[in-house]
Amino acid sequence: MEFNAPIRILIADDHQLFRSGIISLLNDDSEILIVGEAETCTQLIDKYFEVQPDLMLLDISMPDMSGIDAFKIIRKKDKEAKALFLSMHDTEEYIYYTYKVGGKGLISKNTIKGELLFAIKSIHAGNKYFGKKYDSAKLKEIESKYRQTTVSENDDYVHLTVRERKILEYLSKGILSNEMADLLKLSKRAVDHSRAKLMQKLNIKTLPEFISYAVKYAMANKMLEDE
């Protein structure tokens, strides 16, 4: 009888409860084997080359650097590295963001068990998975839509302050206000105030619209491109 080796998974997320929940879900499946976990990107990079997983489940927002940046570091040494990104944001901008750096998929942290298992097994089989409605044709459409993003001298981007640019950069990587406060050495209240003023300055009314703008800004400034 033919024996198929389990899919070896490395999980990286800075929240212990979330990691434990994912591990609990995946441990029920005999086709999956958890070979390691990390709560920082530094740990992830070291652990990756120690255990050589088939696939990383990788949070975009991590405390020491973004999951995207960690993945790029790993990919420089191992072009075959595979990552399924996890995020609270799974909009087209984030799909382009992760697809552009070589990610094999992106799903919401709120996804159900069945979709997570399907994504893992689909990627392991050589496919990509960015959600049920994103087939290869749709991914090409998204890539064509966003790869033309550029910054001109007359663009609104050039009128942003240094703090505003940093806020957009961090927001594009899924970093929340309390984490931004630590990175900017400000209070969370000061960060929230700056974010609110920036939304007003840009005439942006909703958080999804703000996130979309931030990701486009980051792509335009080559923050989301391969180095």
Secondary structure, DSSP 8 states (H G I E B T S, - for coil): ------EEEEEE-S-HHHHHHHHHHHTT-TTEEEEEEESSHHHHHHHHHHH--SEEEEES--SSS-HHHHHHHHHHH-TT--EEEEES--SHHHHHHHHHTT-SEEEETT--HHHHHHHHHHHHTT--BS-TT--HHHHHHHHHHHTT----TTSGGGG--HHHHHHHHHHHTT--HHHHHHHHTS-HHHHHHHHHHHHHHTT--SHHHHHHHHHHHHHHTTTTS--
